Structure formats: C-alpha cells, structure tokens
Amino acid sequence: MSNITPDDIKHEFLKSKMGIAGILILGILIAVSIIAIITIPIETFQEWNNPGKWILNPKVATPIWVNIFMAEKIPEHQILENPNIRVISENEISLVSHQFGLNFDYDDYPNDFIYVFSAEYSDSPLLEMSVIRPDGVKLDLISTSLPYSDTKTVYEERIFSTDRSIKKNLSLQSEKFGFLFERLSAEDIIFSKNQTNEPLKGNYIFLINLYGVNTENQISESKLIIGGKAFGIMGTDELRRDLAVGLLWGTPLALFIGLVVSIASVVMGLIYGVYAGYKGKKTDEIMMRFNDVIYALPALPFLIILSVTISNSIFLMVGFLMVFGWVGIAKVARSMSLQIKTRGYVDAANMMGQKDSKIILKHILPQLLPYAFASIAISVPAAITTEAGLSFLGLGDPSFPTWGQILHDANTFGAAARGLWWWIIPPGIMIAITGLAFVFIGNALDVIINPKLRR
C-alpha cells in the first residue's frame, strides 16, 4: 500500500467502470441537492409538518404523469386564480361577482373543491356561491352572511366542499336530477350526469356573489381549488404534502448524514487505531479493550433507547452514529499501524528524536489514506440506512423530511395496503441509489488498495 500514490489511485480508478458509474450517480445526487437548496424556499422545508402550508394541495394524489399511461384520465389538481370580476351598484344594493370557468374533461370525479377568499367590507354582506353545469342546471351551493362589523374590516375564509351546508343545499335541489343522492359527496353530485355514475364533461361556471346594502365591498383575494386526484411530479401524501419537495430535500439531508458520519467515524477510528498500534504495550491493551466494549454494544437497540430517552434530534442522531461507527475502523488501522511502525523510516524518525505525534501524522497516517477513502465511501450507505431505519420506526426527527421519515408516514397511514405506491417506492429507490453510488466508489477503491484484489 505504501507504493500507491494519489496519481496511481486516480489512474486505476478511471479504469473502473463501477467507479465511474458511482461518480456519475453521486454527481447527479449532488446536482439534485444544489437544485433543492436553491429552488425550494427554506420556509417550505421548515413547515414540512405544518398542515396549513399544504391545505390547498389534494390529498393522496397520484403523480400527474400517470395520465400518460392510463386509458381513463384522472382529474388533475387545478388552482383557478383569475376570475372574471363584475361590480354592480343599483340603488342601495351593491354586488361584487367573481366567475370561474372550468373545462372538466376527465373520466373520474375530483376529490373535493375549496374556495379561498379575502373580503373587505363593513356591516354584514351576503355571500352566495353557485355553479352552472354544462347541461345548463344551476346549483346553489352556499348562502351565508359574513360576520358583522360596523367598520371596514378584512375577513378571510376557506369554504370546503365537505361543508354540511353545501350538502344540505344540494339535497334540497335533488328534483333537478330526478334521483336522490344521500350517499354522494358534494363534488360527486356537482360533476355527475343525471341518473348515472359517470362524470359530466364540459364547461362549468362557478359564481361567487357578495351583496351589500349601502356599502361598497370588495373581494381582494379569490381562488377556486378543484382537488384533483393527480398532482405534481411525485404526487401527495395523506397530509397533502408535495412528495417531490420531500424527495428533493431528502437528498442533501441523506448526503449530509452519510458523509458527516462516515468522515468523522473514519477520522476518529484512524487516529485512535494508529495511536494504539504505534504506542503498543499497556497503552495499546487499554485502548483496544475500550474499543472492544464499544464494539460489543448492540448499536441499533442502543440508538433506539437513546432516541427515546434523550432526544430524536437529527443532529444528536448523527452524533450517536459517529460514536458507534469508528470502532471497526480503529481495529483495522491498529493492525496496519503495527506493520508500518516496524519499517526503517519510522525507526530512523525515532532515532532522530521526532515526537510521536509527528511520526504518526507524517509517516504513518499518510500510508492509510487510500484505505481511509475507501472506508468513507463504504461507510456512507450504512449511515444513511441506519437513519432511515430509525426514522421508519418513528424514532427520527419529524421536523426533517428525510426519506426514512417519508416511509414512516407512509407506514403510519397504511400506504401499502391502500396501493399508494408513489408514497413508498420513490424514497426507497432514492435510498438504494444513493447507497449504490457509494458502494460502487468504495469497491473500486478497495480493488485499488487491496493487493490481493488487484492481482
């Protein structure tokens, strides 16, 4: 190993197809991490577990590209933000009307709909919401007075299709369809053909009217969200979170956990093992017995106990993984140090009176660098999978959207039993690909530094 120079490692590594494949995959993962950090606002990352942040997204929606491969088109999530606005004043009555046009051309019903608005008014204006279907039938959805205010005030509200008053109003208009629909949801009633279980395709017009008496009112913010069953590149989960955001943010988090744990563990193990091997005698005996004690501890159960009793912070978890990750490296480094310290240049350095720390840092540790690089690459997947395993068991840091945490949430909400494959497969694939990249790199380096494998 002492005859291998950095140029030799580089030359031999570039000959390895496995090593080049690992570098390419790692480069892609680093690019994804940079894109995630630059393009996704840090507030989104911090509000991963804030339900209000994701309320306008659909629940458990499939990826939008699924429609390419399906004969029946799944409704896509739509946010309508540019209504046609009319303002009418006649005598003492004022009217602010917002109209949303929707071209519905899907073979299934939407999940729900939400109307989000912000109104500026005084007194207690009347808000009415209705929809005109493609067959010309007009359905009144809601009619309610906004909270009274004797001064100008700004009022914000979200009207959900699950509102009982909407279902009640629709039930009172069942004669327009010629059949009863007690068991149907509001969105199924609005978008269904008469006396059939098929959706009615065509152009829908949603009307929102705000009536006032002797006052001028206005609707400053107005959005109509049609909750589709397909959304985004990677779909959504039960809490309406965009899984693409979680997968993107999981990439830099996985690389951070894997690299920090592996680099710190290898550095600690190398220094500890080299020092023990070089000093020998009682120092070596005491240090290696301590190493054996740490090595004998069952790492995963111990990590579970520490996570439950102390904290499940991701930074504390990284620290725990470092504590258990260096012991194996130290054993190998000690055996290498015992061989290297018998060489002539180490004896010459001792005879010249060089300090032990200088001999270790200048003459022994540099010989172990090829092994250190291979160990770092091979240790990364273990750190990532350990964090994913702890998170899957519910012992990870819930404030960070790691791939293991996404899988834990999928397991909690029964994603596998419900067939929500987009919630399970992508994070699993990302864990496998990341681990595979470092395994390729580590194996390529191992072949270079291991004389038996080189032959």
HUFEN-V919714 format. One record per pair of residues at least 24 apart in sequence whose ideal C-beta (glycine too) atoms are under 10 Angstrom apart, sorted by the first residue. I is the first residue (numbers start at 0). J is the second residue. Records with the same first field share a line. If there is no record, write none. Layout:
# HUFEN-V919714
I->J / J
This chain:
# HUFEN-V919714
0->335 / 338 / 339 / 366 / 367 / 368 / 369 / 370 / 447 / 448 / 449 / 450
1->338 / 339 / 342 / 344 / 365 / 366 / 367 / 369
2->366 / 450
3->366 / 368 / 369 / 447 / 448 / 450 / 453
4->369
5->368 / 369 / 372
7->369 / 447 / 448
8->368 / 369 / 372 / 373 / 443 / 444 / 447 / 448
9->447
10->447
11->443 / 444 / 446 / 447 / 448 / 453
12->372 / 440 / 443 / 444 / 446 / 447
13->443
14->443 / 446 / 447
15->439 / 440 / 442 / 443 / 444 / 446 / 447
16->439 / 443
17->438 / 439 / 440 / 441 / 442 / 443 / 446
18->376 / 439 / 440 / 441 / 442 / 443 / 444 / 446 / 447
19->439 / 440 / 443
20->435 / 436 / 439 / 440 / 443
21->376 / 435 / 436 / 437 / 438 / 439 / 440 / 441 / 442 / 443 / 444
22->436 / 439 / 440 / 443
23->436 / 439
24->432 / 433 / 435 / 436 / 437 / 439 / 440
25->254 / 376 / 379 / 432 / 433 / 436 / 437 / 439 / 440
26->436
27->250 / 432 / 436
28->250 / 251 / 253 / 254 / 429 / 432 / 433 / 436 / 437
29->250 / 251 / 254
30->250
31->246 / 247 / 249 / 250 / 251 / 254 / 429
32->247 / 248 / 249 / 250 / 251 / 252 / 253 / 254 / 255
33->250 / 251
34->247 / 250 / 251
35->243 / 244 / 246 / 247 / 248 / 249 / 250 / 251 / 252
36->247 / 248 / 250 / 251
38->247
39->241 / 243 / 244 / 247 / 248
40->244
41->248
43->240 / 241 / 244 / 245 / 247 / 248 / 400
44->244 / 245 / 247 / 248 / 251 / 252 / 398 / 399 / 400
45->398 / 399
46->240 / 398
47->238 / 240 / 244 / 245 / 248 / 397 / 398 / 399 / 400 / 404 / 405
48->238 / 240 / 397 / 398 / 399 / 400 / 404 / 408
49->238 / 240
50->238 / 239 / 240
52->238 / 239 / 240 / 241
53->235 / 236 / 238 / 239 / 240 / 241 / 244
54->113 / 115 / 157 / 159 / 224 / 238 / 239
55->113 / 115 / 157 / 222 / 224 / 226 / 239
56->224 / 226 / 227 / 230 / 231 / 234 / 235 / 236 / 238 / 239 / 240 / 241
57->109 / 110 / 111 / 113 / 224 / 225 / 226 / 227 / 228 / 229 / 230 / 231 / 234 / 235 / 239
58->110 / 111 / 226 / 228 / 230 / 235 / 236 / 237 / 238 / 239 / 240
59->110 / 228 / 230 / 234 / 235 / 236 / 237 / 238 / 239 / 412 / 414 / 417 / 419 / 421 / 422
60->110 / 226 / 227 / 228 / 229 / 230 / 231 / 233 / 234 / 235 / 236 / 239 / 241 / 242 / 419 / 421
61->227 / 228 / 229 / 230 / 231 / 233 / 234 / 235 / 419 / 420 / 421 / 422
62->229 / 230 / 231 / 232 / 233 / 234 / 235 / 242 / 243 / 420 / 421 / 425
63->227 / 229 / 230 / 231 / 232 / 233 / 234
64->229 / 231 / 232 / 233 / 234
65->228 / 229 / 234 / 421
66->105 / 228 / 229
69->106 / 229
70->106
71->105 / 106 / 107
72->104 / 105 / 106 / 107 / 200 / 229
73->105 / 106 / 107 / 109 / 227 / 228 / 229 / 230
74->103 / 104 / 105 / 106 / 107 / 108 / 109 / 110 / 186 / 190 / 198 / 225 / 226 / 227 / 228 / 229 / 230
75->104 / 105 / 109 / 225 / 227 / 228 / 229 / 230 / 231
76->109 / 110 / 224 / 225 / 226 / 227 / 228 / 229 / 230 / 231 / 235
77->101 / 102 / 103 / 109 / 112 / 223 / 224 / 225 / 226 / 227 / 230
78->113 / 115 / 222 / 223 / 224 / 225 / 226 / 227
79->112 / 114 / 205 / 221 / 222 / 223 / 224 / 225
80->115 / 220 / 221 / 222 / 223 / 224
81->221 / 222
82->205 / 206 / 207 / 218 / 221 / 222 / 223
83->204 / 206
84->217 / 218 / 221
85->208
86->209 / 215 / 216 / 217 / 218
87->208 / 210
88->211 / 215
90->212 / 213
91->211 / 212 / 213 / 214
92->210 / 211 / 212 / 213
93->120 / 124 / 209 / 210 / 211 / 212 / 213 / 214 / 215 / 216 / 217
94->124 / 125 / 127 / 208 / 209 / 210 / 211 / 216
95->119 / 120 / 124 / 126 / 207 / 208 / 209 / 210 / 211 / 215 / 216 / 217 / 218 / 221
96->127 / 206 / 207 / 208 / 209 / 210 / 218
97->128 / 205 / 206 / 207 / 208 / 209 / 218 / 221 / 222 / 223
98->131 / 204 / 205 / 206 / 207 / 208 / 223
99->130 / 203 / 204 / 205 / 206 / 207 / 221 / 222 / 223 / 225
100->202 / 203 / 204 / 205 / 223
101->130 / 133 / 190 / 201 / 202 / 203 / 204 / 205 / 223 / 225
102->133 / 200 / 201 / 202 / 203
103->132 / 133 / 189 / 190 / 198 / 199 / 200 / 201 / 202 / 203 / 225
104->198 / 200 / 201 / 202
105->190 / 198 / 200 / 227 / 228 / 229
106->197 / 198 / 200
107->190 / 197 / 198 / 227 / 228 / 229
108->183 / 184 / 186 / 187 / 188 / 189 / 190 / 191 / 196 / 197 / 198 / 199 / 227 / 228
109->160 / 184 / 186 / 187 / 189 / 190 / 198 / 224 / 225 / 226 / 227 / 228
110->160 / 184 / 186 / 225 / 226 / 227 / 228 / 230
111->159 / 160 / 161 / 184 / 185 / 186 / 224 / 225 / 226 / 227
112->140 / 158 / 159 / 160 / 161 / 165 / 185 / 186 / 189 / 190 / 205 / 223 / 224 / 225 / 226 / 227
113->157 / 158 / 159 / 160 / 161 / 162 / 222 / 223 / 224 / 225 / 226
114->140 / 141 / 156 / 157 / 158 / 159 / 160 / 162 / 205 / 207 / 221 / 222 / 223 / 224
115->155 / 156 / 157 / 158 / 159 / 220 / 221 / 222 / 223 / 224
116->154 / 155 / 156 / 157 / 158 / 207 / 209 / 218 / 219 / 220 / 221 / 222 / 223
117->153 / 154 / 155 / 156 / 217 / 218 / 219 / 220 / 221 / 222
118->145 / 152 / 153 / 154 / 155 / 156 / 207 / 209 / 211 / 216 / 217 / 218 / 219 / 220 / 221
119->151 / 152 / 153 / 154 / 215 / 216 / 217 / 218 / 219 / 220
120->145 / 146 / 147 / 148 / 151 / 152 / 153 / 154 / 209 / 211 / 214 / 215 / 216 / 217 / 218
121->147 / 148 / 149 / 150 / 151 / 152 / 211 / 213 / 214 / 215 / 216
122->147 / 148 / 149 / 150 / 152 / 211 / 212 / 213 / 214 / 216
123->147 / 148 / 149 / 211 / 212 / 214
124->148 / 154 / 208 / 209 / 210 / 211 / 212 / 214 / 216
125->208 / 209 / 210 / 211 / 212
126->154 / 156 / 158 / 207 / 208 / 209 / 210 / 216 / 218
127->206 / 207 / 208 / 209 / 210
128->158 / 162 / 165 / 168 / 205 / 206 / 207 / 208 / 223
129->168 / 204 / 205 / 206 / 207 / 208
130->189 / 190 / 203 / 204 / 205 / 206
131->202 / 203 / 204 / 205 / 206
132->175 / 189 / 190 / 191 / 192 / 193 / 199 / 201 / 202 / 203 / 204
133->190 / 192 / 199 / 200 / 201 / 202 / 203 / 204
134->175 / 192 / 193 / 199 / 201
136->172 / 175 / 176 / 189 / 193 / 199
137->172 / 175 / 204 / 206
138->165 / 168 / 169 / 172 / 175 / 176 / 185 / 188 / 189
139->165 / 168 / 169 / 171 / 172 / 206
140->164 / 165 / 166 / 168 / 169 / 172 / 185 / 189 / 205 / 206 / 207
141->165 / 167 / 168 / 207
142->168 / 208 / 210
144->210
145->209 / 211 / 216
151->214 / 215 / 216
153->219 / 220
155->219 / 220
157->222 / 224
158->207 / 223
159->185 / 224 / 226
160->184 / 185 / 186 / 187 / 188 / 189 / 224 / 225 / 226
161->185 / 186
165->189
186->225 / 226
190->225
231->421
232->421 / 425
233->421 / 422 / 425 / 426
234->419 / 420 / 421 / 422 / 425
235->419 / 421 / 422
236->405 / 408 / 409 / 412 / 414 / 419 / 421 / 422
237->408 / 409 / 411 / 412 / 413 / 414 / 417 / 419 / 422
238->408 / 412
240->400 / 405 / 408
242->400 / 405 / 408 / 409 / 419 / 421 / 422 / 425 / 426
243->425
244->400
245->399 / 400 / 401 / 402 / 404 / 405 / 408 / 422 / 425 / 426
246->400 / 402 / 405 / 425 / 426 / 428 / 429
247->400 / 429
248->399 / 400 / 401 / 402 / 405
249->387 / 399 / 400 / 401 / 402 / 403 / 404 / 405 / 425 / 426 / 429 / 430 / 433
250->401 / 402 / 429 / 432 / 433
252->313 / 383 / 386 / 396 / 399 / 400 / 401 / 402 / 403 / 404
253->379 / 380 / 382 / 383 / 384 / 386 / 387 / 401 / 402 / 403 / 426 / 429 / 430 / 433 / 434
254->379 / 383 / 433 / 436 / 437
255->313 / 317 / 383 / 401
256->313 / 314 / 316 / 317 / 320 / 379 / 382 / 383 / 385 / 386 / 387 / 399 / 401 / 403
257->317 / 320 / 375 / 376 / 378 / 379 / 380 / 381 / 382 / 383 / 384 / 385 / 386 / 433 / 434 / 437
258->375 / 376 / 378 / 379 / 382 / 383 / 437
259->314 / 317 / 318 / 320 / 321 / 379 / 382
260->316 / 317 / 318 / 319 / 320 / 321 / 322 / 323 / 324 / 325 / 375 / 378 / 379 / 381 / 382 / 383 / 385 / 386
261->320 / 321 / 324 / 328 / 374 / 375 / 376 / 377 / 378 / 379 / 380 / 381 / 382 / 383 / 437 / 441
262->321 / 371 / 374 / 375 / 378 / 379
263->317 / 318 / 320 / 321 / 322 / 324 / 325 / 375 / 378 / 382
264->320 / 321 / 322 / 323 / 324 / 325 / 326 / 327 / 328 / 329 / 374 / 375 / 378 / 381 / 382
265->324 / 325 / 327 / 328 / 329 / 332 / 367 / 370 / 371 / 372 / 373 / 374 / 375 / 376 / 377 / 378
266->321 / 325 / 328 / 364 / 371 / 375
267->321 / 322 / 324 / 325 / 326 / 328 / 329
268->324 / 325 / 326 / 327 / 328 / 329 / 330 / 331 / 332 / 333 / 371 / 374 / 378
269->325 / 328 / 329 / 331 / 332 / 333 / 335 / 336 / 359 / 363 / 364 / 367 / 368 / 370 / 371 / 374
270->325 / 328 / 329 / 332 / 359 / 360 / 364
271->325 / 326 / 328 / 329 / 330 / 332 / 333
272->325 / 326 / 327 / 328 / 329 / 330 / 331 / 332 / 333 / 334 / 335 / 336 / 337 / 367
273->329 / 332 / 333 / 335 / 336 / 337 / 339 / 340 / 359 / 360 / 363 / 364 / 366 / 367
274->329 / 332 / 333 / 336 / 355 / 356 / 359 / 363 / 364
275->329 / 330 / 332 / 333 / 336 / 337
276->329 / 330 / 332 / 333 / 334 / 335 / 336 / 337 / 338 / 339 / 340 / 359 / 363
277->333 / 336 / 337 / 339 / 340 / 345 / 355 / 358 / 359 / 362 / 363
278->336 / 340 / 355 / 359
279->333 / 336 / 337 / 340
283->333 / 336 / 337
286->329 / 333
287->329 / 330 / 333
289->326 / 329
290->325 / 326 / 327 / 329 / 330 / 333
291->326 / 330
292->326
293->322 / 323 / 325 / 326 / 329
294->323 / 325 / 326 / 327 / 329 / 330
295->326
296->322 / 323 / 326
297->323
298->322 / 323 / 324 / 326 / 381 / 385
299->323 / 385 / 388 / 389 / 392
302->385 / 386 / 388 / 389 / 392 / 394
303->388 / 389 / 392 / 394
304->394
305->394
306->389 / 390 / 392 / 393 / 394 / 395 / 396
307->393 / 394
310->396
311->389 / 390 / 393 / 394 / 395 / 396 / 397 / 398
312->395 / 396 / 398 / 399
313->386 / 389 / 390 / 395 / 396 / 397 / 398 / 399 / 401 / 404
314->396 / 399
315->396
316->382 / 385 / 386 / 389 / 390 / 394 / 395 / 396 / 399
317->382 / 386
319->385 / 389
320->378 / 381 / 382 / 383 / 385 / 386 / 389
321->382
323->385
324->374 / 378 / 381 / 382 / 385
325->378
327->374 / 378
328->367 / 370 / 371 / 374 / 375 / 378
331->367 / 370 / 374
332->363 / 364 / 367 / 370 / 371 / 374
335->363 / 366 / 367 / 370
336->363 / 364 / 366 / 367
338->363 / 366
339->363 / 364 / 365 / 366 / 367
342->366
367->448
368->448
369->444 / 445 / 447 / 448 / 449
370->444 / 445 / 448 / 449
371->444 / 448
372->440 / 441 / 444 / 445 / 447 / 448
373->440 / 441 / 442 / 443 / 444 / 445 / 446 / 447 / 448 / 449
374->441 / 444 / 445 / 448
375->437 / 440 / 441 / 444
376->436 / 437 / 438 / 439 / 440 / 441 / 442 / 443 / 444 / 445
377->437 / 438 / 440 / 441 / 442 / 444 / 445
378->437 / 441
379->433 / 434 / 436 / 437 / 438 / 440 / 441
380->430 / 431 / 433 / 434 / 435 / 436 / 437 / 438 / 441
381->434 / 437
382->434 / 437
383->429 / 430 / 433 / 434 / 437
384->430 / 431 / 433 / 434
386->430
387->426 / 427 / 429 / 430 / 433 / 434
388->430
391->426
400->426
401->426 / 430
402->426 / 427 / 428 / 429 / 430 / 433
403->430
405->429
406->430
